[in-house]
């Protein structure tokens, strides 16, 4: 496996889940694969779970992880070609990426969407430069449009907690004080459909995700209707994807607190489990009562981030 951006990169989902549970049962069982190997974890943005889970997964596989925080522990990087570099950016990514490739066997990159240029973000311009110039397998640790390690961990968690073969999973928009990318909901929708689960998406008008990721899943603008009979509720904010109006891309069009997941919302579900990728804005995305309830599985979900990252790294080591 040379890259990990989308579920198709990991192949048959049943095999991937089988491998995930084998890794979870014996985390150190493949430590020999990473002996003498190095993974570089490149962060353009802040992180907690992604950073820690990726380092832990690498160590479980016997690899040496190098963490690089761009702009803090390195020069600020210019990412555009044809610019006169007379500002605060001391190095061009065209040189930086090949150098990084010289120092490692696998590269994993985290870089959020800028939310100003939809074409740039949705072309995965930065991430694809790592693929083109590094000469190494590349993992998206969240990029302009996707967060596959999170979505894979979400799927593993649902597989652990489901009580029926094809549970109803609801991805619902919830309010947030600032504009957030669409990477998490894009990947969540993509992976749920890929796995054959009964996905329903709920969001206000103007927030419909790109059909490239929802792949025919029903989209409702009535949240309570969408939540009826749900087995899993995944709450997440995202800014306007600009599908119908590119000028609105990245904007906050709605802050309706009526979309906050509370006990009344959960009451119309089939005693659903509550999920969120974290960090979460309490009493905006979800009330304390819901996230602290026994039906909340946000901590096991976060723990599975190690498992998903380790399966991906294992696959890449096996292909070196």
C-alpha positions as CSV (number, residue, x, y, z in Angstrom):
1,X,0.0,0.0,0.0
2,X,1.6,3.3,-1.2
3,X,-1.0,5.7,0.1
4,X,-3.9,5.9,2.5
5,X,-6.5,8.5,1.8
6,X,-9.8,6.6,1.1
7,X,-11.4,3.3,2.0
8,X,-10.6,1.8,-1.4
9,X,-6.9,2.1,-0.5
10,X,-7.3,-0.5,2.2
11,X,-9.2,-3.0,0.0
12,X,-12.0,-5.4,1.2
13,X,-13.4,-4.0,4.4
14,X,-14.1,-7.4,6.0
15,X,-10.4,-8.2,5.7
16,X,-9.4,-4.9,7.1
17,X,-11.7,-5.3,10.1
18,X,-10.4,-8.8,10.7
19,X,-6.9,-7.5,10.7
20,X,-7.9,-4.7,13.0
21,X,-9.2,-7.0,15.6
22,X,-6.1,-9.2,15.3
23,X,-3.9,-6.2,15.9
24,X,-6.1,-5.1,18.8
25,X,-5.8,-8.5,20.4
26,X,-2.0,-8.6,20.0
27,X,-0.6,-5.1,19.5
28,X,3.0,-6.2,19.6
29,X,2.6,-9.2,17.4
30,X,4.2,-7.5,14.3
31,X,7.0,-5.6,16.0
32,X,9.5,-7.2,13.8
33,X,8.1,-5.5,10.7
34,X,9.3,-2.0,11.8
35,X,12.7,-2.9,13.0
36,X,15.2,-0.4,11.6
37,X,12.4,1.6,9.9
38,X,11.4,5.2,10.5
39,X,8.1,7.0,10.1
40,X,8.0,10.8,9.8
41,X,4.8,12.4,11.2
42,X,4.5,15.8,9.7
43,X,2.1,18.2,11.4
44,X,1.0,21.5,9.9
45,X,-1.7,21.8,12.5
46,X,-2.3,21.0,16.2
47,X,-3.2,17.5,17.3
48,X,-3.8,15.3,20.3
49,X,-5.3,11.9,19.4
50,X,-3.8,11.8,15.9
51,X,-0.3,12.6,17.2
52,X,-0.4,10.2,20.2
53,X,-2.1,7.3,18.4
54,X,0.2,7.5,15.4
55,X,3.3,7.5,17.6
56,X,1.9,4.6,19.7
57,X,1.0,2.6,16.6
58,X,4.5,3.1,15.2
59,X,6.2,2.0,18.4
60,X,4.0,-1.1,18.6
61,X,5.3,-2.0,15.1
62,X,8.9,-1.4,16.2
63,X,9.4,1.8,14.1
64,X,11.1,4.9,15.1
65,X,8.7,7.8,14.9
66,X,10.0,11.3,14.1
67,X,7.5,14.1,14.7
68,X,8.0,17.4,12.8
69,X,5.9,20.4,13.6
70,X,6.0,22.7,10.6
71,X,6.6,26.3,11.4
72,X,7.6,25.6,15.0
73,X,10.5,23.1,14.7
74,X,11.2,23.8,11.1
75,X,11.2,26.7,8.6
76,X,7.9,27.9,7.5
77,X,7.2,26.3,4.2
78,X,6.1,27.9,0.9
79,X,3.7,25.6,-0.9
80,X,3.0,27.5,-4.1
81,X,5.1,27.5,-7.2
82,X,6.1,30.7,-9.0
83,X,6.1,32.9,-5.9
84,X,8.9,35.3,-5.0
85,X,9.9,34.1,-1.5
86,X,10.5,37.5,0.1
87,X,8.2,36.9,3.1
88,X,8.4,34.8,6.2
89,X,8.6,31.4,4.5
90,X,12.2,30.3,4.5
91,X,12.0,27.1,2.5
92,X,10.0,25.7,-0.4
93,X,8.1,22.5,0.0
94,X,9.5,21.3,-3.3
95,X,12.9,20.9,-1.6
96,X,11.6,20.1,1.9
97,X,9.5,17.0,0.9
98,X,12.3,15.1,-0.9
99,X,14.6,15.8,2.0
100,X,12.0,14.4,4.4
101,X,11.8,11.3,2.2
102,X,15.6,10.8,2.6
103,X,15.2,10.5,6.3
104,X,12.3,8.0,6.6
105,X,10.5,5.0,5.2
106,X,6.9,6.2,5.6
107,X,5.5,9.7,5.7
108,X,2.3,10.7,7.5
109,X,0.9,14.2,7.1
110,X,-1.7,16.3,8.9
111,X,-2.7,19.6,7.2
112,X,-6.2,21.1,7.6
113,X,-8.2,22.7,4.8
114,X,-7.6,26.4,4.4
115,X,-11.4,26.9,3.8
116,X,-10.8,29.8,1.5
117,X,-10.1,28.1,-1.9
118,X,-12.3,25.1,-2.5
119,X,-10.5,24.0,-5.6
120,X,-7.2,23.9,-3.8
121,X,-8.5,22.0,-0.8
122,X,-10.6,19.5,-2.7
123,X,-7.7,18.8,-5.1
124,X,-5.6,17.7,-2.0
125,X,-2.9,19.9,-3.5
126,X,-0.5,19.7,-0.5
127,X,-1.0,16.0,0.3
128,X,-0.4,15.1,-3.4
129,X,2.9,17.0,-3.4
130,X,4.0,14.6,-0.7
131,X,3.0,11.6,-2.8
132,X,4.8,13.1,-5.9
133,X,8.0,14.3,-4.3
134,X,8.8,12.1,-1.3
135,X,9.2,8.8,-2.9
136,X,7.7,7.2,0.2
137,X,4.3,5.7,1.1
138,X,2.0,8.6,2.4
139,X,-0.7,8.5,5.1
140,X,-3.3,11.2,5.5
141,X,-3.5,12.1,9.1
142,X,-6.3,14.6,8.0
143,X,-6.0,16.7,4.9
144,X,-8.1,19.1,2.9
145,X,-11.0,16.7,2.4
146,X,-10.5,13.4,4.4
147,X,-9.5,11.9,7.8
148,X,-9.3,8.2,7.0
149,X,-7.6,7.0,10.2
150,X,-10.4,8.5,12.2
151,X,-13.1,7.0,10.0
152,X,-11.5,3.6,10.0
153,X,-11.4,3.8,13.9
154,X,-15.0,4.8,13.8
155,X,-15.9,1.8,11.8
156,X,-13.9,-0.5,14.1
157,X,-15.8,0.9,17.0
158,X,-19.2,0.4,15.4
159,X,-18.3,-3.2,14.5
160,X,-17.5,-3.8,18.2
161,X,-20.7,-2.3,19.6
162,X,-23.3,-3.1,16.9
163,X,-26.1,-5.5,17.9
164,X,-27.5,-6.1,14.4
165,X,-25.8,-6.9,11.1
166,X,-26.6,-3.6,9.4
167,X,-27.2,-0.9,12.0
168,X,-28.6,2.5,11.3
169,X,-25.9,5.1,11.6
170,X,-26.8,8.8,11.6
171,X,-24.2,11.5,10.9
172,X,-25.6,14.7,12.2
173,X,-24.3,18.3,11.9
174,X,-24.2,20.2,15.2
175,X,-23.4,23.8,15.9
176,X,-19.9,25.2,16.6
177,X,-18.5,28.7,17.2
178,X,-16.1,28.7,14.3
179,X,-15.7,27.3,10.8
180,X,-14.5,23.7,10.7
181,X,-13.4,21.6,7.7
182,X,-15.4,18.8,6.1
183,X,-12.7,16.1,6.4
184,X,-14.1,14.2,9.3
185,X,-17.7,14.0,8.0
186,X,-16.5,13.4,4.4
187,X,-14.5,10.3,5.5
188,X,-17.1,9.1,7.9
189,X,-19.8,9.1,5.2
190,X,-17.4,7.5,2.7
191,X,-16.4,4.7,5.0
192,X,-19.9,3.9,6.3
193,X,-21.2,3.6,2.7
194,X,-18.1,1.6,1.7
195,X,-18.8,-0.8,4.6
196,X,-22.5,-1.2,3.6
197,X,-24.0,0.3,6.7
198,X,-27.4,2.1,6.8
199,X,-26.1,5.7,6.8
200,X,-28.4,8.7,7.1
201,X,-27.0,12.2,7.1
202,X,-28.7,15.2,8.8
203,X,-27.7,18.8,8.2
204,X,-29.3,22.2,7.8
205,X,-29.9,23.6,4.3
206,X,-26.7,24.7,2.6
207,X,-24.5,22.2,4.4
208,X,-24.9,19.2,2.1
209,X,-21.6,17.4,1.8
210,X,-20.0,16.7,-1.6
211,X,-21.8,13.7,-3.2
212,X,-18.3,12.3,-4.0
213,X,-18.2,11.3,-0.3
214,X,-21.8,10.6,0.6
215,X,-22.2,8.3,-2.5
216,X,-26.0,8.3,-2.5
217,X,-26.7,8.2,1.2
218,X,-29.9,9.9,2.1
219,X,-29.5,13.5,3.3
220,X,-32.3,15.0,5.5
221,X,-32.7,18.5,6.7
222,X,-35.0,17.5,9.5
223,X,-32.7,16.2,12.3
224,X,-35.3,14.5,14.5
225,X,-36.7,12.6,11.5
226,X,-33.2,11.4,10.6
227,X,-32.5,10.3,14.2
228,X,-35.6,8.1,14.5
229,X,-34.6,4.5,15.2
230,X,-30.8,5.2,15.0
231,X,-28.4,2.7,16.5
232,X,-25.4,5.1,16.4
233,X,-25.4,8.9,16.4
234,X,-22.3,10.6,15.2
235,X,-22.4,14.3,15.8
236,X,-19.9,16.6,14.0
237,X,-19.8,20.2,12.9
238,X,-18.6,21.3,9.5
239,X,-18.6,24.6,7.6
240,X,-20.4,25.1,4.3
241,X,-18.9,22.7,1.7
242,X,-19.9,25.0,-1.1
243,X,-21.3,22.3,-3.3
244,X,-24.1,24.4,-4.7
245,X,-22.6,27.8,-4.1
246,X,-18.8,27.8,-4.1
247,X,-18.8,31.4,-2.8
248,X,-20.1,30.1,0.5
249,X,-17.3,27.5,0.9
250,X,-15.9,27.5,4.5
251,X,-18.6,29.9,5.8
252,X,-20.7,29.4,8.9
253,X,-24.2,29.7,7.7
254,X,-26.0,28.4,10.8
255,X,-25.5,28.3,14.6
256,X,-28.9,26.9,15.4
257,X,-28.5,25.4,18.9
258,X,-31.6,23.3,18.2
259,X,-29.2,20.9,16.5
260,X,-27.2,20.3,19.7
261,X,-27.5,16.6,20.6
262,X,-29.3,16.3,23.9
263,X,-31.5,13.8,25.7
264,X,-34.5,14.7,23.7
265,X,-32.7,13.9,20.4
266,X,-31.4,10.6,21.8
267,X,-34.9,9.6,23.0
268,X,-36.1,9.1,19.4
269,X,-33.3,6.7,18.6
270,X,-33.2,3.0,19.3
271,X,-31.2,3.5,22.5
272,X,-28.3,4.6,20.2
273,X,-24.6,4.9,21.1
274,X,-23.2,8.4,20.9
275,X,-20.0,9.0,18.9
276,X,-17.7,12.0,18.2
277,X,-14.1,12.2,17.0
278,X,-13.0,14.6,19.7
279,X,-12.2,17.3,20.8
280,X,-15.8,18.2,21.4
281,X,-17.4,21.5,22.4
282,X,-19.6,20.4,25.2
283,X,-23.1,21.9,25.3
284,X,-22.7,23.0,21.7
285,X,-22.2,19.8,19.8
286,X,-23.5,17.6,22.6
287,X,-24.8,18.1,26.2
288,X,-23.0,16.9,29.2
289,X,-25.8,14.5,29.9
290,X,-25.4,12.7,26.6
291,X,-21.6,12.5,26.3
292,X,-21.2,11.4,29.9
293,X,-23.9,8.8,29.7
294,X,-23.2,5.0,29.6
295,X,-24.3,5.0,25.9
296,X,-21.4,7.3,24.9
297,X,-18.5,5.5,23.3
298,X,-16.2,8.4,22.5
299,X,-13.3,7.1,24.7
300,X,-13.3,3.5,23.1
301,X,-13.6,5.3,19.8
302,X,-10.5,7.4,20.5
303,X,-8.6,4.3,21.7
304,X,-9.3,2.6,18.4
305,X,-7.3,5.3,16.7
306,X,-4.1,3.3,17.6
307,X,-5.6,0.2,16.0
308,X,-6.6,1.9,12.7
309,X,-3.2,3.6,12.4
310,X,-1.4,0.4,13.2
311,X,-3.2,-1.6,10.5
312,X,-2.4,1.1,7.9
313,X,1.3,1.2,8.9
314,X,1.5,-2.6,9.1
315,X,0.2,-2.8,5.5
316,X,2.7,-0.2,4.3
317,X,5.6,-2.0,6.1
318,X,4.6,-5.3,4.5
319,X,4.7,-3.6,1.0
320,X,8.2,-2.0,1.4
